[in-house]
């Protein structure tokens, strides 16, 4: 039986990160059942036709060139006492350290009719190929449930292919986990302008049909009908009237540990700050692991590749003799909606309210270039500050130009518990093609808005 210093179950961002860190230092195996590892966030753009399908597939050489061994097999069980991984072909390997990085799968709510043909999630290479094939064979209409970043990006991609799209969201605004409602207004307008019909404050409660989904029932009494059979397409001989895609969140993939003594919480495998589980020599990282907010210390969801990678780095550094700990999720994220770029980090005002945190907020609106420049676009910023401590706990930006640089700066401020008083001293640069006037900065203006409100408080 082959034995490895480190065996990683999962070939996504966390697994590839560990291969790069450990491949030339320890005998490392990266195990995945899929033929390819996917660039998930690029999948909508492959459907839209902006990139080829094959460009969403990561190269196996990312693992093998790093010195790690890639094992393309399905793990059926793990003997945590004997430190043995068992595969579906009855072969086995042994390990010294095991890292579980099995990710998460799309959550499809337990609504009546979920088993009908034409109901799917959106995460895998098969999902991508299936949707493209259905569109190519004449798909006329799609219902997307969940108006988060992936749901919106998919809706716009499908719409660009000439398919009618209806978007259903339980919240009172699009991007409810990223932005507060007032920040989403131009994005909502952009979706409507594109021809996408949006149902807000609506929950899918039933899917009706004989063999394929034909009607989508919502709790507000509205019903979405797919076209009659003369407008349908076919998939492997089965009639598909339309497609319902759930983008309502992710469920941690923890089937390998359900019959073990490993502690599992609502959001995944429970780990400490070193990503260690309660079973010796077994660690867990990425979407399959449950962890806390880096702001409040409370358990929050953080199913992002940008969290999986630093979690994996904690494991990698510790396995080569360093002593690192993970501070928690800050959940900086971004998306693009038509002509707008949007991003958020930390807690939104609404999420802070739900968590019982009293806040003060500040807004600013500047332009991405000097206003006198011909290509200047609006840049709106919102900052969320904890009332008592004055520390920044959240930020949101909507702009006509990319926002990730500013979001990352604000995440760094949140990580370092910066107060608005400290942020008011931010030293910034200016240039006509790259910023607003030297006399002002969007972040500093939002800070000054907050400071004015704090000063006015009795």
C-alpha positions as CSV (number, residue, x, y, z in Angstrom):
1,X,0.0,0.0,0.0
2,X,1.3,3.4,-1.0
3,X,1.8,5.8,1.9
4,X,1.9,9.6,1.8
5,X,3.0,12.2,4.2
6,X,0.0,14.3,3.3
7,X,-3.2,13.2,1.5
8,X,-5.7,15.8,0.5
9,X,-9.2,14.8,-0.5
10,X,-10.3,17.5,-2.9
11,X,-8.8,19.1,-5.9
12,X,-10.2,22.6,-5.8
13,X,-8.5,25.8,-4.8
14,X,-7.5,24.5,-1.4
15,X,-6.0,21.2,-2.8
16,X,-4.1,23.0,-5.5
17,X,-2.7,25.5,-2.9
18,X,-1.5,22.6,-0.7
19,X,0.1,20.9,-3.7
20,X,2.1,24.0,-4.5
21,X,3.2,24.5,-0.9
22,X,4.0,20.9,0.0
23,X,4.6,19.0,-3.3
24,X,8.4,19.4,-3.2
25,X,8.7,19.1,0.6
26,X,6.6,16.1,1.5
27,X,5.1,13.2,-0.3
28,X,1.8,14.6,-1.1
29,X,-1.3,13.2,-2.9
30,X,-4.2,15.3,-4.2
31,X,-7.3,13.2,-4.6
32,X,-10.3,14.1,-6.6
33,X,-13.1,12.2,-8.4
34,X,-13.6,14.7,-11.2
35,X,-11.8,14.5,-14.5
36,X,-11.1,18.2,-14.2
37,X,-10.9,20.9,-11.5
38,X,-13.1,23.8,-12.4
39,X,-12.7,27.6,-12.3
40,X,-16.3,27.9,-10.9
41,X,-16.6,31.7,-11.1
42,X,-15.8,31.6,-14.8
43,X,-18.7,29.2,-15.7
44,X,-21.3,31.9,-16.4
45,X,-18.9,33.6,-18.9
46,X,-18.4,30.2,-20.7
47,X,-22.2,30.0,-21.1
48,X,-22.3,33.5,-22.4
49,X,-19.7,32.6,-24.9
50,X,-17.1,35.1,-23.7
51,X,-14.6,32.2,-23.1
52,X,-14.4,28.6,-24.3
53,X,-15.7,25.9,-22.0
54,X,-12.2,24.3,-21.9
55,X,-10.8,27.5,-20.4
56,X,-12.8,26.9,-17.2
57,X,-10.9,23.7,-16.6
58,X,-7.7,23.9,-14.5
59,X,-4.6,22.1,-15.8
60,X,-3.6,19.0,-13.9
61,X,0.0,20.3,-14.2
62,X,-0.9,22.8,-11.5
63,X,-0.6,19.8,-9.1
64,X,1.9,17.6,-10.8
65,X,4.4,20.3,-11.7
66,X,4.5,21.2,-8.0
67,X,5.7,17.8,-7.2
68,X,2.5,16.3,-5.8
69,X,0.8,13.2,-7.1
70,X,-2.7,13.5,-8.6
71,X,-5.1,10.6,-7.9
72,X,-8.3,10.7,-9.9
73,X,-10.4,8.3,-7.9
74,X,-13.6,8.4,-5.8
75,X,-13.0,8.0,-2.0
76,X,-15.6,5.7,-0.5
77,X,-14.4,5.7,3.1
78,X,-11.6,6.6,5.5
79,X,-10.4,4.5,8.4
80,X,-9.3,7.3,10.7
81,X,-7.8,4.9,13.2
82,X,-5.7,3.0,10.7
83,X,-5.1,6.2,8.6
84,X,-6.2,4.5,5.4
85,X,-8.2,6.0,2.5
86,X,-10.3,3.5,0.6
87,X,-11.4,4.1,-3.1
88,X,-14.3,2.8,-5.2
89,X,-12.0,0.5,-7.1
90,X,-11.1,-1.2,-3.8
91,X,-7.6,0.2,-3.8
92,X,-6.2,2.0,-0.7
93,X,-3.5,4.4,0.4
94,X,-2.1,5.3,3.8
95,X,-1.4,8.8,5.2
96,X,0.4,10.5,8.0
97,X,-1.7,13.7,7.7
98,X,-5.1,13.9,6.0
99,X,-6.7,17.1,4.8
100,X,-10.4,17.1,3.9
101,X,-11.1,19.7,1.3
102,X,-14.3,18.2,-0.3
103,X,-16.0,21.5,-0.9
104,X,-19.7,22.0,-1.0
105,X,-22.6,21.2,-3.3
106,X,-25.5,23.4,-4.5
107,X,-28.4,23.5,-2.0
108,X,-31.7,22.6,-3.6
109,X,-34.5,23.3,-1.1
110,X,-36.7,20.3,-0.2
111,X,-39.6,21.6,-2.3
112,X,-42.2,19.4,-3.8
113,X,-41.2,18.5,-7.4
114,X,-37.4,18.9,-7.0
115,X,-37.0,15.5,-8.5
116,X,-38.5,16.5,-11.8
117,X,-36.4,16.7,-14.9
118,X,-35.3,20.2,-15.6
119,X,-34.2,21.0,-12.0
120,X,-30.5,21.5,-11.3
121,X,-27.9,23.3,-9.4
122,X,-24.9,25.1,-10.9
123,X,-21.4,24.0,-9.8
124,X,-19.9,21.3,-11.9
125,X,-18.5,20.7,-15.4
126,X,-21.5,18.6,-16.1
127,X,-23.8,21.5,-15.1
128,X,-22.0,23.7,-17.5
129,X,-22.1,21.3,-20.4
130,X,-25.7,20.4,-19.8
131,X,-26.9,24.1,-19.8
132,X,-24.9,24.9,-22.9
133,X,-26.3,21.8,-24.7
134,X,-29.9,22.7,-23.8
135,X,-29.5,26.2,-25.1
136,X,-27.9,24.9,-28.3
137,X,-30.9,22.5,-28.8
138,X,-33.5,25.3,-28.3
139,X,-34.1,26.0,-24.7
140,X,-36.5,29.0,-24.5
141,X,-36.9,29.8,-20.8
142,X,-35.0,29.5,-17.5
143,X,-35.9,30.3,-13.9
144,X,-33.0,31.0,-11.6
145,X,-33.7,30.8,-7.9
146,X,-31.4,33.0,-5.8
147,X,-30.2,36.5,-6.8
148,X,-26.7,36.3,-5.3
149,X,-23.6,36.8,-7.4
150,X,-23.7,33.5,-9.2
151,X,-27.4,33.7,-9.8
152,X,-27.1,37.2,-11.4
153,X,-24.1,36.4,-13.4
154,X,-25.8,33.2,-14.8
155,X,-29.0,35.2,-15.5
156,X,-27.1,37.8,-17.5
157,X,-25.2,35.0,-19.4
158,X,-28.3,33.1,-20.2
159,X,-30.1,36.3,-21.3
160,X,-27.3,37.1,-23.6
161,X,-27.8,33.8,-25.3
162,X,-31.4,34.8,-26.2
163,X,-33.1,32.7,-23.5
164,X,-35.9,34.2,-21.5
165,X,-34.9,34.5,-17.8
166,X,-36.9,35.0,-14.6
167,X,-35.0,35.5,-11.4
168,X,-36.6,34.6,-8.0
169,X,-35.2,36.0,-4.7
170,X,-36.5,35.6,-1.2
171,X,-35.0,38.9,0.0
172,X,-36.2,42.4,-0.8
173,X,-33.2,43.2,-3.1
174,X,-30.7,41.5,-5.3
175,X,-27.3,40.5,-3.9
176,X,-28.8,40.4,-0.4
177,X,-25.6,38.9,1.2
178,X,-23.3,41.3,-0.4
179,X,-24.9,44.8,-0.4
180,X,-27.6,46.7,1.4
181,X,-30.8,47.5,-0.5
182,X,-30.0,51.1,-1.4
183,X,-26.7,50.1,-2.9
184,X,-28.4,47.6,-5.3
185,X,-30.8,50.1,-7.0
186,X,-28.6,50.7,-10.1
187,X,-27.9,47.0,-10.3
188,X,-31.6,46.1,-10.2
189,X,-32.3,48.7,-12.9
190,X,-29.5,47.2,-15.0
191,X,-31.1,43.7,-14.8
192,X,-34.5,45.1,-15.8
193,X,-33.0,46.9,-18.7
194,X,-31.4,43.7,-19.9
195,X,-34.9,42.1,-20.0
196,X,-34.7,39.9,-16.9
197,X,-37.9,39.6,-14.9
198,X,-37.3,39.7,-11.2
199,X,-39.5,38.4,-8.4
200,X,-38.4,39.9,-5.0
201,X,-39.7,38.7,-1.6
202,X,-40.8,35.5,-3.3
203,X,-40.1,31.9,-2.2
204,X,-40.4,28.9,-4.5
205,X,-42.6,26.4,-2.6
206,X,-43.5,23.9,-5.3
207,X,-42.5,22.7,-8.8
208,X,-45.3,21.1,-10.9
209,X,-45.1,18.9,-13.9
210,X,-45.7,15.3,-15.1
211,X,-42.1,14.3,-15.7
212,X,-40.4,17.7,-16.4
213,X,-41.0,20.9,-14.5
214,X,-43.7,22.9,-16.1
215,X,-44.7,25.4,-13.4
216,X,-42.9,27.2,-10.6
217,X,-45.2,28.1,-7.7
218,X,-44.3,30.9,-5.3
219,X,-45.5,31.7,-1.8
220,X,-46.9,35.0,-2.9
221,X,-49.3,33.2,-5.2
222,X,-47.5,34.0,-8.4
223,X,-46.8,31.1,-10.9
224,X,-44.2,31.0,-13.6
225,X,-45.2,28.9,-16.6
226,X,-42.9,27.3,-19.0
227,X,-43.9,27.2,-22.7
228,X,-46.0,24.4,-24.1
229,X,-44.4,21.3,-25.6
230,X,-44.1,22.8,-29.1
231,X,-41.6,25.3,-27.6
232,X,-39.6,22.7,-25.7
233,X,-36.3,21.0,-26.2
234,X,-35.1,17.5,-25.5
235,X,-32.3,16.0,-23.4
236,X,-31.5,12.3,-24.0
237,X,-35.0,11.8,-25.3
238,X,-36.7,13.5,-22.4
239,X,-38.9,16.5,-23.0
240,X,-37.5,19.6,-21.2
241,X,-40.0,22.5,-21.2
242,X,-37.6,24.9,-19.3
243,X,-34.9,24.8,-16.7
244,X,-35.0,25.7,-13.1
245,X,-31.6,26.4,-11.6
246,X,-31.1,26.8,-7.9
247,X,-28.3,29.2,-6.8
248,X,-29.5,29.5,-3.2
249,X,-26.4,28.6,-1.4
250,X,-24.1,25.7,-0.8
251,X,-24.2,22.6,1.5
252,X,-20.9,21.3,2.9
253,X,-19.8,18.0,1.4
254,X,-19.2,15.9,4.6
255,X,-20.4,12.4,3.7
256,X,-17.0,11.0,4.4
257,X,-17.2,11.9,8.1
258,X,-20.9,11.4,8.9
259,X,-20.3,7.9,10.4
260,X,-17.2,8.8,12.3
261,X,-16.4,10.6,15.6
262,X,-15.6,13.8,13.8
263,X,-17.5,16.8,15.0
264,X,-19.7,18.4,12.4
265,X,-21.7,21.6,12.7
266,X,-24.5,23.1,10.7
267,X,-22.1,24.7,8.2
268,X,-19.4,21.9,8.0
269,X,-16.6,20.1,9.8
270,X,-15.7,21.9,13.0
271,X,-12.0,23.0,13.1
272,X,-9.8,25.1,15.3
273,X,-7.7,28.1,14.3
274,X,-5.1,25.7,12.9
275,X,-7.7,23.9,10.8
276,X,-7.4,20.8,13.0
277,X,-10.5,18.6,13.6
278,X,-11.1,16.6,16.8
279,X,-9.6,13.5,15.2
280,X,-5.8,13.5,15.4
281,X,-3.8,14.2,12.2
282,X,-7.0,15.1,10.3
283,X,-7.6,18.6,9.1
284,X,-10.3,20.3,7.1
285,X,-10.3,23.4,5.0
286,X,-12.5,25.3,2.5
287,X,-16.2,25.0,1.9
288,X,-16.6,21.7,3.8
289,X,-15.3,23.4,7.1
290,X,-17.2,25.5,9.5
291,X,-15.5,28.5,11.0
292,X,-16.1,31.9,12.6
293,X,-16.3,35.5,11.6
294,X,-13.0,37.4,11.9
295,X,-15.0,40.4,13.1
296,X,-17.4,39.0,15.8
297,X,-16.0,35.5,16.5
298,X,-19.5,34.1,15.8
299,X,-20.0,31.2,13.3
300,X,-20.7,32.5,9.8
301,X,-20.7,31.0,6.4
302,X,-17.7,31.7,4.3
303,X,-17.9,29.5,1.2
304,X,-15.6,31.4,-1.1
305,X,-12.4,30.3,-2.9
306,X,-10.8,33.4,-1.4
307,X,-11.4,31.8,2.1
308,X,-10.4,28.3,1.1
309,X,-6.9,29.4,-0.1
310,X,-5.8,31.1,3.1
311,X,-7.2,28.3,5.2
312,X,-5.1,25.8,3.1
313,X,-2.1,28.0,3.6
314,X,-2.5,27.8,7.3
315,X,-2.3,24.0,7.0
316,X,0.6,24.2,4.6
317,X,2.7,26.5,6.8
318,X,2.1,24.5,9.9
319,X,3.0,21.3,8.2
320,X,6.4,22.7,7.3
321,X,7.1,23.8,10.8
322,X,5.7,27.3,11.1
323,X,3.0,28.2,13.7
324,X,0.1,30.0,11.9
325,X,-3.5,30.5,12.9
326,X,-6.5,31.6,10.8
327,X,-8.3,34.8,12.0
328,X,-11.7,34.0,10.5
329,X,-13.9,35.0,7.6
330,X,-14.1,38.6,6.3
331,X,-15.9,37.5,3.1
332,X,-14.7,40.2,0.7
333,X,-16.4,39.5,-2.6
334,X,-17.2,41.2,-5.9
335,X,-19.4,40.8,-9.0
336,X,-20.3,42.5,-12.2
337,X,-23.8,43.4,-13.2
338,X,-24.0,44.9,-16.7
339,X,-22.0,48.1,-16.8
340,X,-21.6,48.1,-13.0
341,X,-19.0,46.5,-10.7
342,X,-20.0,45.8,-7.1
343,X,-18.2,44.5,-4.1
344,X,-18.7,44.2,-0.4
345,X,-16.7,43.0,2.7
346,X,-17.5,42.3,6.3
347,X,-21.0,42.9,7.7
348,X,-23.7,44.7,5.8
349,X,-25.9,47.1,7.7
350,X,-28.8,44.6,7.6
351,X,-26.6,41.7,8.6
352,X,-25.2,43.7,11.5
353,X,-28.7,44.5,12.6
354,X,-29.7,40.8,12.6
355,X,-26.6,40.1,14.6
356,X,-27.6,42.7,17.2
357,X,-24.8,45.1,16.4
358,X,-25.5,48.8,16.6
359,X,-24.0,50.7,13.7
360,X,-23.4,54.1,12.1
361,X,-23.1,54.2,8.3
362,X,-21.5,56.7,5.9
363,X,-21.9,57.2,2.2
364,X,-20.0,59.0,-0.5
365,X,-20.4,59.5,-4.2
366,X,-17.4,60.5,-6.4
367,X,-16.2,59.6,-9.8
368,X,-13.6,57.1,-10.9
369,X,-11.6,59.8,-12.7
370,X,-11.5,63.6,-12.4
371,X,-15.1,64.6,-13.2
372,X,-13.8,66.7,-16.1
373,X,-12.4,63.6,-17.8
374,X,-14.5,62.1,-20.6
375,X,-14.7,58.6,-19.2
376,X,-15.4,59.4,-15.6
377,X,-17.9,57.0,-14.0
378,X,-19.8,57.2,-10.7
379,X,-18.3,55.5,-7.6
380,X,-20.5,55.0,-4.6
381,X,-19.2,53.9,-1.2
382,X,-20.9,52.8,1.9
383,X,-19.1,52.1,5.2
384,X,-20.6,50.4,8.2
385,X,-19.1,51.1,11.7
386,X,-19.8,49.6,15.1
387,X,-21.3,52.4,17.2
388,X,-19.5,51.7,20.4
389,X,-16.0,51.0,19.2
390,X,-16.1,53.2,16.0
391,X,-14.3,50.3,14.3
392,X,-15.0,49.5,10.6
393,X,-17.0,46.3,10.3
394,X,-18.2,46.5,6.7
395,X,-17.9,48.3,3.4
396,X,-19.7,48.3,0.0
397,X,-18.8,49.8,-3.3
398,X,-20.7,50.1,-6.6
399,X,-18.8,51.7,-9.5
400,X,-18.5,51.9,-13.3
401,X,-15.0,50.5,-12.9
402,X,-13.6,47.4,-11.0
403,X,-13.8,47.7,-7.2
404,X,-11.7,44.8,-5.9
405,X,-8.7,46.9,-5.1
406,X,-10.7,49.2,-2.9
407,X,-12.6,46.4,-1.3
408,X,-9.4,44.6,-0.4
409,X,-8.0,47.8,1.2
410,X,-11.2,48.1,3.3
411,X,-11.0,44.4,4.2
412,X,-7.4,45.0,5.4
413,X,-8.8,47.9,7.5
414,X,-11.4,45.6,9.0
415,X,-8.8,42.9,9.7
416,X,-6.7,45.4,11.6
417,X,-9.7,46.8,13.6
418,X,-9.3,50.2,12.1
419,X,-11.5,52.9,13.5
420,X,-13.1,55.7,11.5
421,X,-10.8,58.1,13.3
422,X,-7.8,56.2,11.9
423,X,-9.4,55.8,8.5
424,X,-9.9,59.6,8.3
425,X,-6.1,59.9,8.2
426,X,-5.8,57.7,5.1
427,X,-3.1,59.0,2.8
428,X,-4.2,58.6,-0.9
429,X,-3.0,59.3,-4.4
430,X,-4.7,61.1,-7.2
431,X,-4.4,61.4,-11.0
432,X,-6.9,62.6,-13.6
433,X,-7.3,59.2,-15.2
434,X,-7.4,57.1,-12.0
435,X,-9.1,59.0,-9.2
436,X,-11.4,61.7,-8.0
437,X,-10.0,65.2,-7.4
438,X,-7.0,65.4,-5.0
439,X,-9.2,67.3,-2.5
440,X,-11.3,64.3,-1.8
441,X,-11.3,60.5,-1.7
442,X,-14.4,58.3,-1.7
443,X,-13.4,56.3,1.4
444,X,-12.4,59.4,3.4
445,X,-15.6,61.2,2.4
446,X,-17.7,58.3,3.7
447,X,-15.6,58.3,6.9
448,X,-16.2,62.0,7.3
449,X,-19.9,61.4,6.9
450,X,-19.8,58.9,9.8
451,X,-17.7,61.3,11.9
452,X,-20.3,64.0,11.4
453,X,-23.1,61.7,12.6
454,X,-21.1,60.6,15.6
455,X,-20.4,64.2,16.5
456,X,-24.1,65.1,16.3
457,X,-25.0,62.2,18.7
458,X,-25.8,63.4,22.2
